[in-house]
């Protein structure tokens, strides 16, 4: 039986660039690094960046993305800092809570989100998506 998310591995085209992005801009902590990859942490999250020279440098054409929690008071300075660093915003927020949708150097779609599942469900109870059911 699965118990939790164990780790995420992202294919990257340049380990040095991705290491700098995730550690320098996003605040991940380095745990280990080697020629073709690195292990990074953010709270309880374990992230592996692994060299894959076949990666594209543009966003994937779907809605798959990875969202990270951010405190309300940190949201605007974080968004501003990333935009000033030339990070690309790939989507405008239209859901509950502040969100900044941005690309990493290899086009992985990321999000910084203020809120959690409880706040999302509370909003959805007021304005449910078409066909939405709740499992209480």
MOKA-V972378 format. One record per residue. PHI is phi in whole degrees, 0 to 359 (* if undefined). Layout:
# MOKA-V972378
PHI
PHI
This chain:
# MOKA-V972378
*
292
241
187
289
274
196
244
239
247
285
231
267
210
299
301
296
293
301
298
295
290
277
287
267
264
87
294
258
287
249
198
211
215
304
245
179
201
253
231
230
214
60
272
281
251
243
249
254
229
298
213
295
273
299
277
255
234
297
291
276
228
263
299
203
240
253
243
284
215
288
306
287
266
299
297
298
297
300
300
298
291
297
295
277
89
292
270
273
260
199
268
287
226
245
301
75
291
219
238
262
218
258
276
300
257
84
293
274
240
214
253
233
268
132
209
299
298
291
295
294
298
295
293
294
282
225
292
292
305
75
289
237
249
243
267
